[in-house]
Amino acid sequence: MTLQRRHFIQTLGATGILAAIGNPIGLSLSQAASGARIIVVGGGFGGTICAKYIRKFSPAASVTLIEPKTTFFSCPGSNSVIAGLHPIKYIRHSYDKLGAEYGISIIHDMVSSIDGSNNKITLKSGGQHSYDYLVLSPGIDFRETAIEAYNPEDETFPHAWKAGDQTRLLRDQIRSMTDGDTVIIAPPARPFRAPPAPYERASLIAHYLQENKPRSKIIILDGNGDFSKQDLFTQGWEKLYPGMIEWIGIKDHGGITAVHGANREVMTASGNHFTGQVVNIIPPQKAGLIATQTGLADDSGWCPVKPDSFESTVQKNIYVIGDSCQAGDMTKTGHAANSQGKVCAAAIVAAITGRPIMDVTYNMSIYSLLSPKYAISLSENYQLTGGRISKVSSDSSALKAKKKTRRKEAQYAAGWYKSITDDMFK
Ligand SMILES: Cc1cc2nc3c(=O)[nH]c(=O)nc-3n(C[C@H](O)[C@H](O)[C@H](O)COP(=O)(O)OP(=O)(O)OC[C@H]3O[C@@H](n4cnc5c(N)ncnc54)[C@H](O)[C@@H]3O)c2cc1C
């Protein structure tokens, strides 16, 4: 299989859904969804795709995308930026084509409240808009933590779990380190967006340190007792960065209890103190603020949805996709949000036209770079079984693999990124 073909298949696993949906409702496009008003909130991995595919399935539908930022910075690829492998423009994307080529109305503003009983949203700038169908893909918000003196907005401890300014901040702190300094990375307890990403971050920072500050170290103070693709990461770290990355699981440190900004110190329940020149605390997460504020989340902090359409089980005609929703076994990734965006788009077009929702499959792949030429991956396929999105198969990189295979996976990772962001913005 050629590399190009593999990229296509790997990436458009997401659009396998599109193929499965085809013409989702069996109508001529001009018949479909004439006049329906759809508002999509959040121009990230789920929202752009849902807006674009509603217009593809139903060009007569009026689709408005509301997103405060005029350019989007993607989290996928941001670990490479932090490690200096790419400039920030690598992860920056423009909304221009979504407006000009797909006829989506784009409003750069924040939705400050939703009136689900009267089908209305209010913008931060004060305007109001009515909808027939509302899609929310607002990503994540941070939970309160019990960490004394810690605030996610404090630039002393950048989280870089939302890309953009935070990515630059963490990159610049890493650049300013002196050889021999320590980086602390503290992932929260699961579930959080992109479960392998903290360990990809540790790997790529190690790559930078090995080349520029080889006496430095990374300590991972994990909020979990194990982690995604652990065997593969550990094997890669031993090969690429022997002795440079130390992973400490929750059982051994007991959880972070406090931080001390002045000397960048982290205190743990086990009584140990860790000091790092760079301290990257990744806060625990929940559904995006607008979703929780509208009462769409349950006690878990995430929004329950109907698994065949992503319509909220709490409020009719509001759909929640991406990281904010509870999607059964699906991992919270950009690729999963892409898959959900397409299923949701087809379900909305079906609802407008009174047709049944089609059976679909869902999928996601996530690549993790351990160095520019060494990557590993995980792919999962899901189906609706017993009213739930259940994993039916998964495939991860083999532990026993040649250098050439890891190198190829690094090329596929770049292809995956280009294809998924083209799907969103081109
Ligand atoms: C370091 C890192 C690496 C990652 N790597 C990968 C990877 O390799 N592969 C992968 O598949 N996934 C990866 N992910 C996960 C991926 O970024 C998320 O799963 C994905 O972004 C979720 O899509 P979303 O649409 O739910 O949210 P987002 O893409 O975050 O989009 C949410 C958008 O909603 C907007 N918004 C929020 N509230 C409002 C409001 N009230 N009004 C209007 N707009 C609003 C925000 O401005 C934002 O642009 C990574 C994540 C991180 C942190």
PDBQT file of the ligand as one rigid body, heavy atoms in Angstrom, charges set to zero:
ROOT
HETATM    1  C1  LIG A 501      -1.760  18.409  23.584  1.00  0.00    +0.000 C 
HETATM    2  C2  LIG A 501      -2.920  17.775  22.860  1.00  0.00    +0.000 A 
HETATM    3  C3  LIG A 501      -2.682  16.962  21.779  1.00  0.00    +0.000 A 
HETATM    4  C4  LIG A 501      -3.746  16.356  21.111  1.00  0.00    +0.000 A 
HETATM    5  N1  LIG A 501      -3.477  15.521  20.065  1.00  0.00    +0.000 NA
HETATM    6  C5  LIG A 501      -4.501  14.906  19.416  1.00  0.00    +0.000 A 
HETATM    7  C6  LIG A 501      -4.234  14.060  18.303  1.00  0.00    +0.000 A 
HETATM    8  O1  LIG A 501      -3.079  13.846  17.922  1.00  0.00    +0.000 OA
HETATM    9  N2  LIG A 501      -5.284  13.481  17.692  1.00  0.00    +0.000 N 
HETATM   10  C7  LIG A 501      -6.577  13.708  18.081  1.00  0.00    +0.000 A 
HETATM   11  O2  LIG A 501      -7.488  13.141  17.451  1.00  0.00    +0.000 OA
HETATM   12  N3  LIG A 501      -6.854  14.507  19.145  1.00  0.00    +0.000 NA
HETATM   13  C8  LIG A 501      -5.855  15.115  19.804  1.00  0.00    +0.000 A 
HETATM   14  N4  LIG A 501      -6.137  15.959  20.856  1.00  0.00    +0.000 N 
HETATM   15  C9  LIG A 501      -7.525  16.109  21.328  1.00  0.00    +0.000 C 
HETATM   16  C10 LIG A 501      -8.319  17.150  20.521  1.00  0.00    +0.000 C 
HETATM   17  O3  LIG A 501      -7.672  18.405  20.564  1.00  0.00    +0.000 OA
HETATM   18  C11 LIG A 501      -9.720  17.298  21.112  1.00  0.00    +0.000 C 
HETATM   19  O4  LIG A 501     -10.263  16.041  21.380  1.00  0.00    +0.000 OA
HETATM   20  C12 LIG A 501     -10.605  18.061  20.119  1.00  0.00    +0.000 C 
HETATM   21  O5  LIG A 501     -10.112  19.373  19.973  1.00  0.00    +0.000 OA
HETATM   22  C13 LIG A 501     -12.065  18.062  20.568  1.00  0.00    +0.000 C 
HETATM   23  O6  LIG A 501     -12.849  18.773  19.644  1.00  0.00    +0.000 OA
HETATM   24  P1  LIG A 501     -14.038  19.703  20.168  1.00  0.00    +0.000 P 
HETATM   25  O7  LIG A 501     -14.731  20.201  18.961  1.00  0.00    +0.000 OA
HETATM   26  O8  LIG A 501     -14.792  18.994  21.221  1.00  0.00    +0.000 OA
HETATM   27  O9  LIG A 501     -13.285  20.909  20.907  1.00  0.00    +0.000 OA
HETATM   28  P2  LIG A 501     -12.267  21.976  20.328  1.00  0.00    +0.000 P 
HETATM   29  O10 LIG A 501     -11.569  21.471  19.126  1.00  0.00    +0.000 OA
HETATM   30  O11 LIG A 501     -11.438  22.415  21.487  1.00  0.00    +0.000 OA
HETATM   31  O12 LIG A 501     -13.168  23.187  19.885  1.00  0.00    +0.000 OA
HETATM   32  C14 LIG A 501     -13.959  23.881  20.812  1.00  0.00    +0.000 C 
HETATM   33  C15 LIG A 501     -14.187  25.305  20.284  1.00  0.00    +0.000 C 
HETATM   34  O13 LIG A 501     -15.336  25.835  20.934  1.00  0.00    +0.000 OA
HETATM   35  C16 LIG A 501     -15.126  27.211  21.160  1.00  0.00    +0.000 C 
HETATM   36  N5  LIG A 501     -16.056  27.615  22.225  1.00  0.00    +0.000 N 
HETATM   37  C17 LIG A 501     -16.069  27.203  23.513  1.00  0.00    +0.000 A 
HETATM   38  N6  LIG A 501     -17.082  27.794  24.177  1.00  0.00    +0.000 NA
HETATM   39  C18 LIG A 501     -17.727  28.581  23.293  1.00  0.00    +0.000 A 
HETATM   40  C19 LIG A 501     -18.839  29.447  23.383  1.00  0.00    +0.000 A 
HETATM   41  N7  LIG A 501     -19.497  29.641  24.539  1.00  0.00    +0.000 N 
HETATM   42  N8  LIG A 501     -19.231  30.126  22.270  1.00  0.00    +0.000 NA
HETATM   43  C20 LIG A 501     -18.581  29.945  21.083  1.00  0.00    +0.000 A 
HETATM   44  N9  LIG A 501     -17.508  29.132  20.953  1.00  0.00    +0.000 NA
HETATM   45  C21 LIG A 501     -17.090  28.467  22.040  1.00  0.00    +0.000 A 
HETATM   46  C22 LIG A 501     -13.654  27.307  21.527  1.00  0.00    +0.000 C 
HETATM   47  O14 LIG A 501     -13.159  28.602  21.290  1.00  0.00    +0.000 OA
HETATM   48  C23 LIG A 501     -13.038  26.236  20.619  1.00  0.00    +0.000 C 
HETATM   49  O15 LIG A 501     -12.508  26.806  19.412  1.00  0.00    +0.000 OA
HETATM   50  C24 LIG A 501      -5.074  16.596  21.540  1.00  0.00    +0.000 A 
HETATM   51  C25 LIG A 501      -5.320  17.421  22.637  1.00  0.00    +0.000 A 
HETATM   52  C26 LIG A 501      -4.252  17.998  23.306  1.00  0.00    +0.000 A 
HETATM   53  C27 LIG A 501      -4.526  18.894  24.469  1.00  0.00    +0.000 C 
ENDROOT
TORSDOF 0
